[in-house]
Amino acid sequence: MTGTADIEQIEQRRVNNREMEALYILTPESHIVDCVLADLERKKYKQASLLWTGCEIFDEFVAVWFAKTCTSVTTTSKKTYR
């Protein structure tokens, strides 16, 4: 990516932009996962990178969920330590 074009909330309606790459910064909540899956199924963006915040046990769930539903998704998890 060369710059930031827009910052949008995943729960809001967003325009498809298949020429742009997307960076998702996400919290591990089931409705958020549903929104991401919908975006990926619709091929809303040219490419998607996912950064999950606050993940611990959720990492395994996300890996299994995406393995079953998507063919080529790269997921990156950021662990938060307290």
A tleap script that builds the chain and sets N, CA, C and O, in Angstrom:
source leaprc.protein.ff14SB
mol = sequence {
  NMET THR GLY THR ALA ASP ILE GLU GLN ILE
  GLU GLN ARG ARG VAL ASN ASN ARG GLU MET
  GLU ALA LEU TYR ILE LEU THR PRO GLU SER
  HIE ILE VAL ASP CYS VAL LEU ALA ASP LEU
  GLU ARG LYS LYS TYR LYS GLN ALA SER LEU
  LEU TRP THR GLY CYS GLU ILE PHE ASP GLU
  PHE VAL ALA VAL TRP PHE ALA LYS THR CYS
  THR SER VAL THR THR THR SER LYS LYS THR
  TYR CARG
}
set mol.1.N position { 0.837 -1.174 0.000 }
set mol.1.CA position { 0.000 0.000 0.000 }
set mol.1.C position { 0.887 1.245 0.000 }
set mol.1.O position { 1.937 1.285 0.641 }
set mol.2.N position { 0.441 2.236 -0.723 }
set mol.2.CA position { 1.223 3.457 -0.778 }
set mol.2.C position { 0.666 4.562 0.100 }
set mol.2.O position { 1.390 5.508 0.411 }
set mol.3.N position { -0.569 4.481 0.503 }
set mol.3.CA position { -1.158 5.514 1.347 }
set mol.3.C position { -2.527 5.091 1.816 }
set mol.3.O position { -3.054 4.065 1.386 }
set mol.4.N position { -3.095 5.875 2.689 }
set mol.4.CA position { -4.425 5.575 3.212 }
set mol.4.C position { -5.449 6.373 2.425 }
set mol.4.O position { -5.361 7.598 2.338 }
set mol.5.N position { -6.413 5.681 1.855 }
set mol.5.CA position { -7.445 6.355 1.075 }
set mol.5.C position { -8.666 6.670 1.925 }
set mol.5.O position { -9.323 7.692 1.724 }
set mol.6.N position { -8.972 5.786 2.878 }
set mol.6.CA position { -10.179 5.973 3.671 }
set mol.6.C position { -10.126 5.064 4.892 }
set mol.6.O position { -9.464 4.027 4.876 }
set mol.7.N position { -10.815 5.454 5.931 }
set mol.7.CA position { -10.983 4.619 7.118 }
set mol.7.C position { -12.484 4.476 7.320 }
set mol.7.O position { -13.206 5.466 7.440 }
set mol.8.N position { -12.948 3.207 7.356 }
set mol.8.CA position { -14.376 2.961 7.442 }
set mol.8.C position { -14.667 1.933 8.518 }
set mol.8.O position { -13.830 1.079 8.811 }
set mol.9.N position { -15.838 2.011 9.100 }
set mol.9.CA position { -16.282 1.012 10.070 }
set mol.9.C position { -16.876 -0.157 9.307 }
set mol.9.O position { -17.677 0.033 8.392 }
set mol.10.N position { -16.487 -1.358 9.683 }
set mol.10.CA position { -16.912 -2.546 8.948 }
set mol.10.C position { -18.418 -2.784 9.040 }
set mol.10.O position { -19.001 -3.397 8.146 }
set mol.11.N position { -19.051 -2.307 10.106 }
set mol.11.CA position { -20.488 -2.512 10.248 }
set mol.11.C position { -21.316 -1.602 9.343 }
set mol.11.O position { -22.506 -1.852 9.146 }
set mol.12.N position { -20.719 -0.572 8.802 }
set mol.12.CA position { -21.434 0.376 7.951 }
set mol.12.C position { -21.387 -0.070 6.483 }
set mol.12.O position { -20.498 -0.824 6.088 }
set mol.13.N position { -22.335 0.394 5.694 }
set mol.13.CA position { -22.315 0.116 4.252 }
set mol.13.C position { -21.087 0.777 3.641 }
set mol.13.O position { -20.766 1.930 3.930 }
set mol.14.N position { -20.406 0.008 2.785 }
set mol.14.CA position { -19.220 0.518 2.102 }
set mol.14.C position { -19.293 0.169 0.630 }
set mol.14.O position { -19.855 -0.861 0.260 }
set mol.15.N position { -18.737 1.007 -0.198 }
set mol.15.CA position { -18.746 0.795 -1.639 }
set mol.15.C position { -17.690 -0.249 -2.007 }
set mol.15.O position { -16.595 -0.246 -1.445 }
set mol.16.N position { -18.018 -1.147 -2.953 }
set mol.16.CA position { -17.013 -2.078 -3.471 }
set mol.16.C position { -15.916 -1.300 -4.171 }
set mol.16.O position { -16.195 -0.346 -4.897 }
set mol.17.N position { -14.687 -1.695 -3.962 }
set mol.17.CA position { -13.557 -1.057 -4.635 }
set mol.17.C position { -12.538 -2.141 -4.967 }
set mol.17.O position { -11.568 -2.341 -4.236 }
set mol.18.N position { -12.766 -2.827 -6.062 }
set mol.18.CA position { -11.948 -3.976 -6.442 }
set mol.18.C position { -10.574 -3.592 -6.974 }
set mol.18.O position { -9.777 -4.467 -7.310 }
set mol.19.N position { -10.291 -2.312 -7.054 }
set mol.19.CA position { -8.965 -1.861 -7.483 }
set mol.19.C position { -8.084 -1.490 -6.291 }
set mol.19.O position { -6.897 -1.210 -6.458 }
set mol.20.N position { -8.663 -1.487 -5.091 }
set mol.20.CA position { -7.939 -1.060 -3.898 }
set mol.20.C position { -7.675 -2.244 -2.965 }
set mol.20.O position { -8.494 -3.156 -2.850 }
set mol.21.N position { -6.523 -2.212 -2.307 }
set mol.21.CA position { -6.217 -3.199 -1.280 }
set mol.21.C position { -6.788 -2.705 0.047 }
set mol.21.O position { -6.859 -1.502 0.297 }
set mol.22.N position { -7.190 -3.646 0.886 }
set mol.22.CA position { -7.794 -3.284 2.170 }
set mol.22.C position { -6.947 -3.831 3.317 }
set mol.22.O position { -6.435 -4.949 3.251 }
set mol.23.N position { -6.812 -3.037 4.349 }
set mol.23.CA position { -6.202 -3.474 5.601 }
set mol.23.C position { -7.293 -3.401 6.656 }
set mol.23.O position { -7.780 -2.320 6.988 }
set mol.24.N position { -7.668 -4.550 7.175 }
set mol.24.CA position { -8.675 -4.624 8.219 }
set mol.24.C position { -7.969 -4.683 9.571 }
set mol.24.O position { -7.075 -5.507 9.763 }
set mol.25.N position { -8.354 -3.829 10.498 }
set mol.25.CA position { -7.890 -3.892 11.884 }
set mol.25.C position { -9.140 -4.219 12.694 }
set mol.25.O position { -10.053 -3.402 12.813 }
set mol.26.N position { -9.162 -5.435 13.250 }
set mol.26.CA position { -10.403 -6.003 13.744 }
set mol.26.C position { -10.324 -6.480 15.183 }
set mol.26.O position { -9.256 -6.847 15.673 }
set mol.27.N position { -11.460 -6.472 15.848 }
set mol.27.CA position { -11.589 -7.094 17.167 }
set mol.27.C position { -12.278 -8.446 16.977 }
set mol.27.O position { -13.108 -8.598 16.081 }
set mol.28.N position { -11.943 -9.415 17.807 }
set mol.28.CA position { -12.506 -10.758 17.644 }
set mol.28.C position { -13.922 -10.892 18.197 }
set mol.28.O position { -14.129 -11.417 19.291 }
set mol.29.N position { -14.880 -10.415 17.433 }
set mol.29.CA position { -16.283 -10.531 17.801 }
set mol.29.C position { -17.013 -11.202 16.647 }
set mol.29.O position { -16.679 -10.976 15.484 }
set mol.30.N position { -18.000 -12.018 16.960 }
set mol.30.CA position { -18.633 -12.829 15.919 }
set mol.30.C position { -19.256 -11.995 14.802 }
set mol.30.O position { -19.160 -12.381 13.636 }
set mol.31.N position { -19.888 -10.868 15.117 }
set mol.31.CA position { -20.482 -10.052 14.055 }
set mol.31.C position { -19.413 -9.430 13.163 }
set mol.31.O position { -19.664 -9.187 11.982 }
set mol.32.N position { -18.235 -9.169 13.704 }
set mol.32.CA position { -17.121 -8.646 12.905 }
set mol.32.C position { -16.629 -9.726 11.936 }
set mol.32.O position { -16.368 -9.444 10.766 }
set mol.33.N position { -16.507 -10.954 12.426 }
set mol.33.CA position { -16.103 -12.067 11.558 }
set mol.33.C position { -17.108 -12.226 10.422 }
set mol.33.O position { -16.712 -12.443 9.277 }
set mol.34.N position { -18.392 -12.123 10.718 }
set mol.34.CA position { -19.419 -12.223 9.685 }
set mol.34.C position { -19.267 -11.124 8.630 }
set mol.34.O position { -19.422 -11.379 7.436 }
set mol.35.N position { -18.964 -9.910 9.073 }
set mol.35.CA position { -18.766 -8.794 8.140 }
set mol.35.C position { -17.565 -9.035 7.234 }
set mol.35.O position { -17.632 -8.784 6.030 }
set mol.36.N position { -16.463 -9.524 7.809 }
set mol.36.CA position { -15.260 -9.802 7.010 }
set mol.36.C position { -15.553 -10.897 5.995 }
set mol.36.O position { -15.192 -10.774 4.824 }
set mol.37.N position { -16.202 -11.962 6.435 }
set mol.37.CA position { -16.535 -13.051 5.517 }
set mol.37.C position { -17.406 -12.561 4.369 }
set mol.37.O position { -17.206 -12.962 3.223 }
set mol.38.N position { -18.365 -11.702 4.666 }
set mol.38.CA position { -19.217 -11.148 3.612 }
set mol.38.C position { -18.389 -10.340 2.620 }
set mol.38.O position { -18.594 -10.452 1.412 }
set mol.39.N position { -17.458 -9.527 3.112 }
set mol.39.CA position { -16.589 -8.751 2.221 }
set mol.39.C position { -15.760 -9.669 1.330 }
set mol.39.O position { -15.640 -9.430 0.128 }
set mol.40.N position { -15.188 -10.721 1.920 }
set mol.40.CA position { -14.342 -11.628 1.160 }
set mol.40.C position { -15.149 -12.412 0.125 }
set mol.40.O position { -14.677 -12.632 -0.991 }
set mol.41.N position { -16.345 -12.828 0.483 }
set mol.41.CA position { -17.197 -13.552 -0.458 }
set mol.41.C position { -17.595 -12.674 -1.638 }
set mol.41.O position { -17.684 -13.150 -2.769 }
set mol.42.N position { -17.831 -11.407 -1.377 }
set mol.42.CA position { -18.233 -10.464 -2.433 }
set mol.42.C position { -17.036 -9.913 -3.205 }
set mol.42.O position { -17.199 -9.189 -4.187 }
set mol.43.N position { -15.833 -10.265 -2.752 }
set mol.43.CA position { -14.603 -9.729 -3.354 }
set mol.43.C position { -14.679 -8.201 -3.420 }
set mol.43.O position { -14.488 -7.582 -4.467 }
set mol.44.N position { -14.966 -7.631 -2.258 }
set mol.44.CA position { -15.156 -6.187 -2.143 }
set mol.44.C position { -13.902 -5.399 -2.507 }
set mol.44.O position { -13.992 -4.298 -3.049 }
set mol.45.N position { -12.713 -5.972 -2.206 }
set mol.45.CA position { -11.450 -5.286 -2.480 }
set mol.45.C position { -10.515 -6.191 -3.275 }
set mol.45.O position { -10.705 -7.406 -3.335 }
set mol.46.N position { -9.518 -5.587 -3.876 }
set mol.46.CA position { -8.531 -6.313 -4.675 }
set mol.46.C position { -7.804 -7.359 -3.826 }
set mol.46.O position { -7.604 -8.492 -4.265 }
set mol.47.N position { -7.420 -6.980 -2.637 }
set mol.47.CA position { -6.701 -7.862 -1.717 }
set mol.47.C position { -7.030 -7.413 -0.302 }
set mol.47.O position { -7.292 -6.235 -0.061 }
set mol.48.N position { -7.015 -8.357 0.635 }
set mol.48.CA position { -7.327 -8.018 2.020 }
set mol.48.C position { -6.268 -8.571 2.951 }
set mol.48.O position { -5.882 -9.735 2.850 }
set mol.49.N position { -5.801 -7.728 3.859 }
set mol.49.CA position { -4.914 -8.147 4.944 }
set mol.49.C position { -5.673 -7.937 6.240 }
set mol.49.O position { -6.298 -6.897 6.445 }
set mol.50.N position { -5.614 -8.942 7.120 }
set mol.50.CA position { -6.379 -8.883 8.363 }
set mol.50.C position { -5.447 -8.801 9.556 }
set mol.50.O position { -4.523 -9.603 9.686 }
set mol.51.N position { -5.688 -7.837 10.422 }
set mol.51.CA position { -4.936 -7.689 11.671 }
set mol.51.C position { -5.939 -7.800 12.808 }
set mol.51.O position { -6.783 -6.925 12.996 }
set mol.52.N position { -5.836 -8.893 13.566 }
set mol.52.CA position { -6.750 -9.132 14.678 }
set mol.52.C position { -6.114 -8.619 15.956 }
set mol.52.O position { -4.976 -8.975 16.261 }
set mol.53.N position { -6.822 -7.793 16.707 }
set mol.53.CA position { -6.297 -7.272 17.964 }
set mol.53.C position { -6.950 -7.999 19.124 }
set mol.53.O position { -8.094 -8.442 19.023 }
set mol.54.N position { -6.229 -8.120 20.221 }
set mol.54.CA position { -6.770 -8.737 21.410 }
set mol.54.C position { -7.010 -10.230 21.286 }
set mol.54.O position { -7.828 -10.783 22.020 }
set mol.55.N position { -6.313 -10.894 20.372 }
set mol.55.CA position { -6.541 -12.326 20.131 }
set mol.55.C position { -5.739 -13.186 21.091 }
set mol.55.O position { -4.570 -12.912 21.363 }
set mol.56.N position { -6.365 -14.202 21.588 }
set mol.56.CA position { -5.678 -15.230 22.366 }
set mol.56.C position { -6.237 -16.572 21.918 }
set mol.56.O position { -5.676 -17.197 21.018 }
set mol.57.N position { -7.311 -17.023 22.515 }
set mol.57.CA position { -7.941 -18.273 22.111 }
set mol.57.C position { -8.583 -18.130 20.735 }
set mol.57.O position { -8.743 -19.120 20.022 }
set mol.58.N position { -8.943 -16.933 20.363 }
set mol.58.CA position { -9.646 -16.667 19.114 }
set mol.58.C position { -8.803 -17.005 17.888 }
set mol.58.O position { -9.361 -17.284 16.827 }
set mol.59.N position { -7.475 -16.988 18.003 }
set mol.59.CA position { -6.598 -17.281 16.864 }
set mol.59.C position { -6.954 -18.598 16.186 }
set mol.59.O position { -7.063 -18.662 14.962 }
set mol.60.N position { -7.131 -19.635 16.974 }
set mol.60.CA position { -7.440 -20.946 16.413 }
set mol.60.C position { -8.810 -20.935 15.733 }
set mol.60.O position { -8.974 -21.504 14.654 }
set mol.61.N position { -9.784 -20.293 16.360 }
set mol.61.CA position { -11.118 -20.192 15.777 }
set mol.61.C position { -11.069 -19.511 14.411 }
set mol.61.O position { -11.680 -19.990 13.456 }
set mol.62.N position { -10.354 -18.410 14.317 }
set mol.62.CA position { -10.250 -17.674 13.055 }
set mol.62.C position { -9.598 -18.539 11.990 }
set mol.62.O position { -10.074 -18.579 10.856 }
set mol.63.N position { -8.523 -19.229 12.329 }
set mol.63.CA position { -7.820 -20.073 11.369 }
set mol.63.C position { -8.750 -21.159 10.822 }
set mol.63.O position { -8.784 -21.397 9.615 }
set mol.64.N position { -9.486 -21.803 11.686 }
set mol.64.CA position { -10.401 -22.863 11.253 }
set mol.64.C position { -11.541 -22.284 10.428 }
set mol.64.O position { -11.895 -22.829 9.382 }
set mol.65.N position { -12.114 -21.185 10.895 }
set mol.65.CA position { -13.243 -20.536 10.206 }
set mol.65.C position { -12.866 -20.173 8.778 }
set mol.65.O position { -13.607 -20.478 7.843 }
set mol.66.N position { -11.705 -19.516 8.600 }
set mol.66.CA position { -11.298 -19.097 7.264 }
set mol.66.C position { -10.852 -20.264 6.401 }
set mol.66.O position { -11.064 -20.243 5.189 }
set mol.67.N position { -10.249 -21.266 6.986 }
set mol.67.CA position { -9.841 -22.439 6.226 }
set mol.67.C position { -11.058 -23.130 5.605 }
set mol.67.O position { -10.974 -23.673 4.504 }
set mol.68.N position { -12.169 -23.108 6.305 }
set mol.68.CA position { -13.378 -23.753 5.802 }
set mol.68.C position { -14.116 -22.907 4.776 }
set mol.68.O position { -14.817 -23.450 3.922 }
set mol.69.N position { -13.972 -21.588 4.841 }
set mol.69.CA position { -14.821 -20.729 4.021 }
set mol.69.C position { -14.105 -19.979 2.906 }
set mol.69.O position { -14.751 -19.552 1.950 }
set mol.70.N position { -12.793 -19.808 3.002 }
set mol.70.CA position { -12.075 -19.007 2.017 }
set mol.70.C position { -10.919 -19.815 1.433 }
set mol.70.O position { -10.362 -20.690 2.097 }
set mol.71.N position { -10.570 -19.517 0.200 }
set mol.71.CA position { -9.500 -20.269 -0.436 }
set mol.71.C position { -8.130 -19.644 -0.230 }
set mol.71.O position { -7.160 -20.362 0.010 }
set mol.72.N position { -8.032 -18.331 -0.319 }
set mol.72.CA position { -6.714 -17.712 -0.167 }
set mol.72.C position { -6.808 -16.435 0.656 }
set mol.72.O position { -7.030 -15.345 0.129 }
set mol.73.N position { -6.637 -16.599 1.938 }
set mol.73.CA position { -6.687 -15.469 2.860 }
set mol.73.C position { -5.440 -15.510 3.720 }
set mol.73.O position { -5.078 -16.562 4.246 }
set mol.74.N position { -4.790 -14.385 3.864 }
set mol.74.CA position { -3.653 -14.289 4.761 }
set mol.74.C position { -4.122 -13.604 6.022 }
set mol.74.O position { -4.640 -12.489 5.978 }
set mol.75.N position { -3.938 -14.277 7.158 }
set mol.75.CA position { -4.332 -13.653 8.414 }
set mol.75.C position { -3.096 -13.401 9.257 }
set mol.75.O position { -2.175 -14.217 9.303 }
set mol.76.N position { -3.095 -12.276 9.909 }
set mol.76.CA position { -2.026 -11.916 10.821 }
set mol.76.C position { -2.668 -11.553 12.140 }
set mol.76.O position { -3.615 -10.768 12.182 }
set mol.77.N position { -2.167 -12.110 13.193 }
set mol.77.CA position { -2.709 -11.799 14.511 }
set mol.77.C position { -1.710 -10.988 15.297 }
set mol.77.O position { -0.514 -11.277 15.285 }
set mol.78.N position { -2.195 -9.980 15.974 }
set mol.78.CA position { -1.347 -9.197 16.867 }
set mol.78.C position { -1.758 -9.554 18.272 }
set mol.78.O position { -2.897 -9.317 18.674 }
set mol.79.N position { -0.853 -10.113 19.008 }
set mol.79.CA position { -1.135 -10.468 20.406 }
set mol.79.C position { -0.962 -9.232 21.270 }
set mol.79.O position { -0.019 -8.463 21.084 }
set mol.80.N position { -1.854 -9.047 22.196 }
set mol.80.CA position { -1.712 -7.954 23.144 }
set mol.80.C position { -1.367 -8.557 24.506 }
set mol.80.O position { -2.023 -9.490 24.970 }
set mol.81.N position { -0.360 -8.027 25.116 }
set mol.81.CA position { 0.076 -8.512 26.413 }
set mol.81.C position { -0.198 -7.436 27.450 }
set mol.81.O position { 0.021 -6.250 27.203 }
set mol.82.N position { -0.672 -7.852 28.591 }
set mol.82.CA position { -0.996 -6.899 29.653 }
set mol.82.C position { -0.095 -7.104 30.823 }
set mol.82.O position { -0.211 -6.396 31.824 }
savepdb mol mol.pdb
quit
